[in-house]
Amino acid sequence: MGQNIFSTSMVTLSKSAVRQNVRFVKSKLSDNVLLSAVLKGNAYGHGIKEMVPLYESAGVKHLSVFSIHEAEEVCKVKKNSTQVMIMGWMEDEETEWVIENDVEFYVFEIGRLKAAVEFARKVGKKAKVHLEVETGMNRTGFQEEHLAEVIEMMKSNEEHIVFEGLCTHYAGAESITNYLRVMDQIKKYNQLYDIFKEHGLIPNRRHTACSAAAMSYPETQMDMVRIGILLYGFWPSQETFIAYQRSNGYGQEGLSRRVKHPLKRVISWRSKIMSVKEVPVGEFIGYGTSYQATKKMKIATVPVGYAYGFARSLSNQGRVIVNGKRVAVISTVNMNLMIINVTECKNVGKGDEVIMIGSNGKVNVTVSSFGELSNQLNYELLSRLPMDIPRKVVI
Ligand SMILES: *Cc1c(COP(=O)(O)O)cnc(C)c1O
């Protein structure tokens, strides 16, 4: 399949879906809010080098990654004018490359701020820093007691540092159970922003929102939003999607029909049936005893297992599409293959297409279409899709 002869599956990426998702997200942003597309985790498994040009052609001008390695991948393929921002990992010594390449970066420790000054001086170019502040997630970020030192360093190094952004991240904006915590974080962020302002330090951009925050708490959009999952066509959680539908009238009198899904899946992931066989009633299928045939069954094997990105947690849980029908993954997912129940499929045979993510027009499977087992599953499964699966862009 494809050019990679070792691959047992194939990913396709839809250009029109990217365009539609960008258009939808922009329609939800207030005026003058910059959209940064998040490309961490190999672009949520879609592939950095394919997604960068797709975002650019959809009008996105700012891209966010987790690590310097991802920033390097982006810089190999991006247009000159596209801005890149590192939100997480880089070694202090790597700051030199980062500054030389005009890459913006998060600073959440004094050591990194010192490295920024040192290398900006060495390179002879300003470092574009985004100061991350701690507002309640307790992951990374300067706390209030650090600010005096940070402010002093920022003020005494204005010729080396651009105060590009002041940022934070919410601890679970996709669920209403975190409402109070998010509200506290917003308040804390604004307090810390005021401290910088009192000292005459105004960031070029204030940014705090991921997909869920941008949708559910519009006041978090500020000057820029960092959007990942929505741009790939998935909702951060079922709750966020239902809230969106209700805000468009779903569930109210006279409008009982579901609101049309405004996002389109960018990715589809397909393989083929490797072989088909019949199993008599009473037999156990696969390793161990987790699945027993309760009637005479027809099963098929698909050469995609957990080593290829199909999570073992989908054992006896996952769904795939075969010949237009949604069928169940049965027994445990193996390293190299899975077993599916094709008892109800007519004329099914070796070589037939199997869709792990995507649709055949009518029937859909998302990676977590089996009852939203977990909101985090979409993020996890997507980002674990192996980098060496061949990827093809389609219109
Ligand atoms: C992943 C991430 C985002 C984007 O989150 P989505 O829910 O995919 O929109 C934004 N900001 C930071 C710091 C992140 O790590």
The ligand as a Gaussian input file, in Angstrom:
#p B3LYP/6-31G(d) Opt

LIG

0 1
 C       -2.274000      20.997000      23.591000
 C       -2.275000      22.399000      23.986000
 C       -3.200000      23.290000      23.425000
 C       -4.268000      22.858000      22.443000
 O       -5.226000      22.031000      23.053000
 P       -6.545000      21.540000      22.267000
 O       -7.432000      21.023000      23.329000
 O       -6.101000      20.447000      21.349000
 O       -7.071000      22.706000      21.534000
 C       -3.112000      24.626000      23.801000
 N       -2.173000      25.047000      24.676000
 C       -1.265000      24.220000      25.232000
 C       -0.252000      24.749000      26.180000
 C       -1.292000      22.866000      24.909000
 O       -0.397000      22.048000      25.459000

